[in-house]
Amino acid sequence: MPIKLYKIKMKFLITLALISLIAVTSAAVFRLPPNAEVHWAVLVAGSNGFWNYRHQSDICHSYQILINNGMHPDRIITLAYDDIANNSQNPFPGQIFNKPDPKGKGNDVYKGCNIDYKGKDVTPQTFLDVLNGKAISYGSKKTLKSTSSDNVFVYFSDHGAPGLIAFPNGELYADDLSNTLNNMHSKKTYKKLVFYLEACESGSMFEKLPTNLGIYTTTAANPNESSWATYCSPDDKIDGKSVGSCLGDEYSVNFLEDTEKSVGLKETLTAQFTAVKALTKESHVMQYGDLSFATDPISSFEADTSEVRAPIKLVSYLLILG
């Protein structure tokens, strides 16, 4: 066999072998070693109606950030009524925006935002069942399956009042949320848990939160004041057209945009709290619970780098062969 033909044949055989190896490795890429720390998230928009546009916008923006920062979609559980994107009042059918772009097309946060529980399924009970890891027979059936090795990020955006946060139908009271968090701790379903809460009087939900549960929380407001919307008219424009509703909430937008600006997500929870507190002018951003790990980077909760795709190095070998 001529040398040139032999080399071509060998290159072909090596390429096939590498492709097979990549396929095998890819199939196992999400099989993590036992006790590996992985990250979970539960995102909740507790309202409906176009005038509450901002809550679902906040949540879908958060979803996009988590996905972009490496969190596996199977470990993000989202509750949202899902009546905004295709609402008859929406001047941009099928799209949702969390930030204005008066002269541009804007960043559609709804595209790719996977919602697990919609409409009538967005209830306090569904939320608590998800946190408790209970079997659920409706929606996507996804529930929190985190272990004592895992970190959990919870983000809720909606209305509130002293001692409660609202849902489209019903309310969740501070005592019921507290019981669930205590149950999660006793069952060791997380290593560390971070809870960001956007609602009026949101501080009232965590005033009595113990400091020994491994739970760190921040809230948009103290126990006695409202939190406020932002990017409202006339600052709600996309491509020169008004959306007709506030695009986000002040506290939420501040922490979401701060996360996007954090280089390598090395910013700590404390640093993010400090930054968001300074940026939020209409309410007093608060923190509660276990502050012992507030020096952890936000990447430990708003991202997940535990799943590294090994085939990347093998692809480089293919490029060299070519």
N, C-alpha and C positions, 0 to 999 in steps of 0.2 A: 504493500500500500504506500502510495506517495506520502512523503513527510507532511506536506501541506494538508492533504486530506485527512491524515491521521490526527493532526492537531485540531482540525475542525470537529472531527468525530469525538475526540476526548473532551473538547470544550463543551460540546453538546451534552455528553453524558454527565459531566460535572455539573452543568447548569440544571439538568433534570434532577440530579441528586440533591442539589441545594434547594430547588423548588419544593421537593418532597419534604425536606427537613423543615423548611419554612412553614409548610402546611401543617406538619405535626406540631411544631412549636406554637404556631398561631392558635391551633385548637386548644392548647393548654394554657394560653396566655392569661386567662382569668382564674386559673386554679392556683390560689394563693397558698402558701405554706400554713400549717396549723398555727393558730394564735397570732397571725399577722394582723396588724392594726389596719383596718379599713374604715372608711368614713361614710356615714349615712346622713340623709337630710329629709326633713319633713317640712313642706312648704304649704301654707294655708292662706287663701284669700277668703275671708269670712263674710263677704257681702255679695249682692247682686244689684242689677240696675245700672243703666248707663251713667247716672250721676255718680256712681261709685267706681267708675272706670279705673281710677288710680290703684285700687287694691289688687286687682288682677294684673294690672301692668307691673306693679312692684314685684309680685310673685313670679311672673314669667321672666322678668329681668333677672331675678335671683337664679331662676332655673338655668338661664343661659350662661350666667357667670360660673355656676357650679360645673356645668358640662364643659365649658371652655377650660376650666381648671382641672380637668381630669377625673371628675367624679363619675362613676358608672351610672348610667340611667336607671339600671335595675335597683339602685340604692337611693334613688330620689323619689319620694312619694309626695304627690301634689294634689291638693284639694282646691278646686275653684269652680264656681257656678258655670263658667264658660258661656256667658250670655253677652259678652262685650264685643268680641271680634266681628261677629256676624249680626250685631244689633242693627236695626233699621236706622238708628240715629248716628251710626258710625260713618263718617264721611270717607273712611278708608276701609272698605269691606275686607274682612279677613286679616286685618292687621291691627296691632296694638303698639303704642309707643310710650316709653317711659321718660323720654326726654325730647324737648322741642328741637326742630331743625327747620327754621323758617325758610331757608333757601335751598334745602336739600330734601332727599327722599326719606330721611330719618332711618332709625334702626328698629326694624320690626321685631319686637321681643316675643311675639306670639308664634312666629314660624318655628316649628320644632319644639315648642313648649308642650311637653307631654303631660296631660292632666289625667290622673288616675280615678278621681272621684268628682262627679259633676252634678249639677242640678240639685235634686232633692237628697242626694247622697252626702252633700256638704253639711254635716251636722256635728254638734259637739260630741255625740257618741262615736261617730266615725273617726274623728280626730283622736279621741281617747283610746279607741280600739286599736288604731294604727300604732300609737305610742306604746300600748301594752303588748303589741305583737300578737293580738288575737286573730283568729281565722275570720276572714270577711268573705261573704258569699256574693257580693255585688261589686260593681265597678271593675277595676283591674285585679282586685283581690290582693293587691300588694299590701304588705304590712311590715312593720319594723322587725327585722330579724338580726339586729345587732347583738354583739356579745360583750363580755367584760373586757375584751381587747380593743373594742371599737370606739371611735368618737362619733357623736351625734350632733347635728346642727338643726335647730328648729327655728323657723321664721314664720311669724303670723302677722298679717296686715288686715286691719278692719277697724270698725268702731268699737268703743268700749265705754264703760261707766265704772264708778267705784265698785270694785270687787267682781267685775265680770267683763268678758269680751263677747262680741256678738257674732252670730251666724245668720244666714238667710232666714232660717226658722229656728228660733231658740237662742239661748245664751249658755256660755260656759262660765261657771262660777269659780272663783279663786280656790275654794276648798276642794272642789272636784279635780281641778288641775293639780293642786298640791298632793292630793291622794295618789294620783297617777304617777307623778314624779317620784314620790316616796316608794311606790310599788316597783317602779323601774329600778330604783336604787337597790331595793331589797332583793330583787331578782337578778341583779348584776347584768343588766342588759346594755350597759355602756361603760366605757372607761372614763370619759369626760363628756359632758353635755353642755352645749351653748345654746341659749334661747334668746333670739332678738324679737321684741314685741312692739309692733306699731299699733297704737290705739290711744284714744283719750283715756286719761286716768290709768294708763297702763301700769304705772308703778304700784298700784294697789293690788295687782295680781301676785307680786313677789315680796311684799313688805315682810311677810313672815317666813320667807324661804330660809331654811337652815343653811348654815355655812359648811356643813360636813357631808353634803350629798354629792360632791363633785359636779355641781351645776353652777354655771356662771350665766347671768342674764343681764341684758341691757334693755331699757324701755324708752319709748319716744317721749314720755312725759312722767312727771311725778304723780303721786296718787290723787292729786286734787286739781289737775288742770287738763285742758284739751291738748291734743296734738293737731298739727295743721297740714293741709294739703299744699302742694307747690306746683309750679308750671301750670298755673291756672290762666284763664283769659286776662290779658291778651298774649300771654306767654305760652299758649298751647298750640302753636302753629307748626305744621309740617308742610313743607313745600308751598308756603304762602297761604295755606288753608287752616282755619281753626278746627281743632278736633271737637270742641264743644263741651269739654269736661276737663277737670284737672288731670294732668298726666301722671302725677306721683304724689307721694307724701314726703314732707320735708326730711324727717329723720331717715326714712327708708332710702330716699334718693341719695342722701348724704353718705350713708354707709355703703350703698351699692357702688356709687361712683368712686368712693374712697378705695374700695376693694379693687376696682378696675385699674386704679392708678398705682397700686402698691406693687413695686418692682419685686418680682419673685414671691409675692405674698409673704414677705419676711416681716412685715409690720405686725406688732403684737396686738393682742386683744385690748390691752390698756391703751396703746397708741391709737388704735382705731376709735375706741371710746372717747379719748381726749379730742381727737380730730372732729368726730361727729358732734360731740357736745359743743365745740366751739362754732361749728358751722350752723347748728340748729338754733335759730334765733327766737322762734315763737313758743318754744317749750323747753323744759329742763330735762335733758337726757340723763337717765339714772342707771346705776348698776347695782346688782344685788347678788347674794349667794356666795359661792366659793371663789374668792379672789386669788387663791393660792396659785392658780395656773394662768392668771391673767397676763403673764409674760410669755405665754405660748404664742407662736405665730398664727396669724389667721389662716394660714395654709393647713393647719391641723383640723380646721372645721369647714372652711369655705372652699376646699379643694381636696384632691386625693391623688397622691403620686405613688400609691402603693403598687399599681399595676404598670410595670414597665414592659413594653413589648420587645422581647428578645430578638425577633427576626430583623430588626433594623440593621444590626451589624452584618447579618447574612446577606441582606440586600446589597450592601456595599461590596461584598465579594463578587456579586453578579456584575456590578458596574465595572469592577476591575477586569473581569473576564471579557466583558464586551469591549 
